[in-house]
Amino acid sequence: NAGVTQTPKFQVLKTGQSMTLQCAQDMNHNSMYWYRQDPGMGLRLIYYSASEGTTDKGEVPNGYNVSRLNKREFSLRLESAAPSQTSVYFCASSAGLGGSPLHFGNGTRLTVT
Amino acid sequence: KQEVTQIPAALSVPEGENLVLNCSFTDSAIYNLQWFRQDPGKGLTSLLLIQSSQREQTSGRLNASLDKSSGRSTLYIAASQPGDSATYLCAVSGSRETSGSRLTFGEGTQLTVNP
């Protein structure tokens, strides 16, 4: 049971470089999310997709783009990385119904120098 | 804006002790509250979810209570074990919308259970 799989696990970028974080879930969940976790700031929602074909901004969307490729996959793209985007990124999924629990991946630790 | 606070930030207890972790939130108009566990270098694992209409939820040695009117939730861990060592986070949802889109997280309590 893989659950939510994120790749890569670690990444170092130089300022201005771009990259895409990949996320896939095998639980047939409708909704998927991207969070970032920073010391002193907690977990903050970047973007989410309530269902296949839809995406919406979360609390901190600036500097990011997302693609809901299909029901299983939800990617996060940094077009021009900045040091402020150094963080741990988590993908999560849920059945989408109000009150259904979230399932998280193991995270991608990103450092931007 | 909803704010979630968890006190204490860190807690160290001997094995076998019963303990309580606290979570408080500023806006009582919540839809549900979730407790998560996070191990170092890992993602979050959902432990318990309490709907706003419920007072508590239990899973094994864990019991979570919710008092919406006072803006508080507690996570009770009975007979703690070294394997319970982790960071525990609570999160409140202010909406019936998609589960994770309106979650506000606390910063967590880092629990260490000493053998």
Interface residues (C-beta under 8 A of the other chain):
Chain A: V4 N30 S31 Y33 G40 G42 L43 R44 L45 Y48 A50 D56 G58 F90 A92 S94 A95 G96 L97 G98 G99 S100 P101 L102 H103 F104 G105 N106 G107
Chain B: V4 Y31 N32 Q34 F36 G41 K42 G43 L44 T45 S46 L49 Q51 L89 A91 S93 S95 R96 E97 T98 S99 G100 S101 L103 F105 G106 E107 G108
